[in-house]
Amino acid sequence: MRKIGEIVDGAAAERFADFLRGDGIVCSLDQTDSGWAVWIQDEDRLDVARQSLKDFQASPDDERFTAGARKGREVLRQKYQEQKSARRRVIQVRETWSQPSADRCPLTFGLIAASVLAFAFTYLSKDQEILKRLLISPDGSWNLILHGEVWRLVTPIVIHFGWMHILFNLLWLKDFGLQLESRLGTLRFLGLVLAIAVTSNAAQFWTSGPFFGGMSGVNYGLFGYLWLRSRFEPESGFYISPNAVVMLGVWFLICLTGAVGGVANTAHAVGLAAGCSLAFAGYLIRGGARG
């Protein structure tokens, strides 16, 4: 791999990388202190890639790069679909085109680790003090949050109340999180998770009180975001299988019936709405309204 230069803005760097992929040039991005470093695999295309980078930095909005990036995203989307179909959801973490490794998706694996630790301390060891620190409110009021303990708006997502609860939530988180974080970048993915977590947790607290937890509200938000991005912007490279859409839709309806006991249905619904809203808003900002 040879470094050909750096691009300061992460979104611009990803767009240039998509342009290179559309031109058949294998490349990768690494975040640095000053921006994003662009690396090229094929030495024979090195001069072409360097010249393209100079042209891009001089005129990043040129139609040549816009069309090339669109082509590159379509290549990526098709490759991802082929792998999803062939492997039947078997995760290959070392392959760039499928599920990325932990060093490229630290937040996704960090959320999984935090959930496992919280499960060990709260459910397995029955540590009530830690549980009280993670609940949105141990006394049913907003007082602690209003006095600075704002993390409580987020921490309920790592609380789980049984083996099946945590197992399915973390499997969905891994599937959605790896795809989203690898494409959006860790900071934008963090913003997405926080927005969904805060809105879904606050809504659940408002309707049912403080004793709830789980990653499912966030998962439904990530699902909604992926679903709409894949439908409205297929060139983005995002993909969610029809089977996943059916499974999550059916489970959402089953939970609403009360047949599976106490479920944070408000968190599911608000999380889903938040994820869909963020995806649609981004679509409009990127010019979808003009279409």
Buried (B, 14 or more C-beta within 10 A) or exposed (E): EEEBBBBEEBEBBBBBBBBBBBBEBEBBBBBEEEBBBBBBEBEEBBEBBBEBBEEBBEEBEEEEBEEBBBBBBBBBBEBBBEBBEEEEEEEEBEEBBBBBEEEBBBBBBBBBBBBBEBBEBBBEEEBEEBBBBBBBBBEEEBEBBEEEBEEBBBBBBBBBBEEEBBEBBBBBBBBBBBBBBBBBBBEBBBEBBBBBBBBBBBBBBEBBEBBBBBBBBBBBBBBBBBBBBBEBBBBBBBBBBEEBBEEBEEBBEEBEEEEEEEBBBBBBBBBBBBBBBBBBEBBEEEEEEEE
